[in-house]
Amino acid sequence: MARTLGSWLSGPDPTSDAGPDDYPGKRLGLPETGPGSIARFGRRIAALLIDWFIAYGLTSLTVAVGAISREMFLYTSLGSTSIAAVWLLLGIVSVRLFGFTPGQWALGLRVASVDHRQHVGIGRATVRGVLVFFVIPALFTDRDFRGYQDRFTNTAVVRR
């Protein structure tokens, strides 16, 4: 019982496979630094915000062109729903076609397949996008800084 209560004070668990030279991505065969290394949380959040602003701008452009009436956009939930739909579609299509979203491209990141496939397929890109949309799965990460969206789809966000 003493070990259970004091485990967080005693350092790493001796039964874990983490060594003193362990780093995020080592278990996945990724380098510690440089291209191909695991991206840190701050850059990932910044890329997400850039993608969200792009989705907001594209939705605002459709209102300015007249495809959606301004009153309907401002006074109903259509505005926030359409921004979320554009963000999701932008993320799915760009990850499938290019391996990164516009925000990830701007910050030098990409979505890599951990199981050594050449591309992230449309199914995996869709699952990733939907899980990131719900926010909570992306906040829980493992030792390799991969959220549930990456663990379920065998992907990782790495530096380009």
GIJONOR-V733829 format. One record per residue. RES is the residue in one small letter. PSI is psi in degrees with one decimal (NA if undefined). D_LAST is the distance of its C-alpha to the last C-alpha in Angstrom with 2 decimals. Layout:
# GIJONOR-V733829
<<RES/PSI/D_LAST> <RES/PSI/D_LAST>>
This chain:
# GIJONOR-V733829
<<m/-36.4/45.71> <a/-37.8/45.05> <r/-38.0/41.80> <t/-46.1/40.67> <l/-32.6/41.50> <g/9.4/40.25> <s/-32.4/37.12> <w/-18.6/34.83> <l/-21.9/36.69> <s/2.4/36.80> <g/-165.8/33.15> <p/153.0/31.08> <d/127.1/33.01> <p/-18.8/34.31> <t/-6.7/34.06> <s/161.5/30.31> <d/10.6/28.01> <a/126.0/25.95> <g/177.5/26.65> <p/-22.7/26.50> <d/20.7/23.36> <d/143.5/21.57> <y/160.3/18.18> <p/126.1/16.07> <g/-10.1/14.53> <k/-42.2/17.04> <r/-21.0/19.16> <l/-4.3/16.39> <g/23.4/15.71> <l/153.4/12.30> <p/162.8/12.03> <e/-40.4/13.31> <t/167.9/11.02> <g/-166.9/8.12> <p/134.3/4.99> <g/-5.5/6.11> <s/157.9/8.36> <i/133.5/9.87> <a/145.2/9.32> <r/164.6/12.72> <f/-39.3/15.31> <g/-44.0/15.71> <r/-35.3/12.36> <r/-41.6/12.84> <i/-42.6/16.38> <a/-40.9/15.61> <a/-39.8/13.41> <l/-41.9/16.40> <l/-40.2/18.83> <i/-44.6/17.30> <d/-39.0/17.53> <w/-41.1/21.03> <f/-36.0/22.14> <i/-43.9/21.09> <a/-40.6/23.11> <y/-42.5/25.93> <g/-41.3/25.98> <l/-38.7/26.12> <t/-41.6/28.89> <s/-33.9/30.73> <l/-39.6/30.55> <t/-32.0/32.32> <v/-41.6/34.96> <a/-35.8/35.42> <v/-27.6/35.88> <g/8.7/38.39> <a/-29.9/36.92> <i/135.1/37.48> <s/144.0/40.40> <r/-40.2/39.72> <e/-41.0/42.30> <m/-37.2/40.90> <f/-43.1/37.40> <l/-36.1/38.65> <y/8.2/41.38> <t/175.7/40.09> <s/2.1/37.18> <l/-32.6/35.94> <g/-54.1/33.76> <s/-34.4/31.68> <t/-40.8/31.68> <s/-34.3/30.50> <i/-44.5/27.64> <a/-39.7/26.53> <a/-42.0/26.99> <v/-41.7/24.96> <w/-44.9/22.09> <l/-45.9/22.27> <l/-42.6/22.60> <l/-43.9/19.75> <g/-43.8/17.40> <i/-49.1/18.86> <v/-44.2/18.88> <s/-36.7/15.43> <v/-39.1/13.78> <r/-45.2/16.19> <l/-41.3/15.83> <f/-19.8/12.22> <g/3.8/10.38> <f/157.6/9.73> <t/168.1/12.46> <p/-39.1/13.18> <g/-40.3/12.79> <q/-38.0/9.34> <w/-43.3/8.48> <a/-30.2/10.56> <l/7.9/8.97> <g/34.9/5.27> <l/165.1/5.14> <r/161.8/6.07> <v/117.8/9.22> <a/145.4/9.59> <s/123.0/13.17> <v/-26.4/14.60> <d/23.5/17.60> <h/28.9/15.84> <r/155.6/16.56> <q/-40.4/14.81> <h/159.0/14.59> <v/120.3/15.31> <g/171.2/18.91> <i/-36.1/20.86> <g/-46.4/22.72> <r/-36.4/19.86> <a/-36.9/18.19> <t/-45.4/21.67> <v/-43.5/22.27> <r/-48.2/19.04> <g/-43.9/20.00> <v/-41.5/23.58> <l/-37.8/22.92> <v/-34.4/20.69> <f/-36.5/23.50> <f/1.5/25.96> <v/-51.2/24.00> <i/-47.1/25.83> <p/-28.6/23.86> <a/-19.3/20.59> <l/-24.9/22.37> <f/114.4/23.37> <t/158.7/20.74> <d/-168.0/21.23> <r/-21.6/20.52> <d/13.2/16.93> <f/28.8/16.44> <r/127.6/16.51> <g/178.0/18.97> <y/-33.8/21.53> <q/-33.8/19.60> <d/-37.2/16.97> <r/-40.1/19.78> <f/-29.1/21.95> <t/5.7/19.47> <n/47.9/17.85> <t/170.4/14.31> <a/144.9/11.90> <v/118.7/9.37> <v/166.6/6.46> <r/143.0/3.79> <r/NA/0.00>>
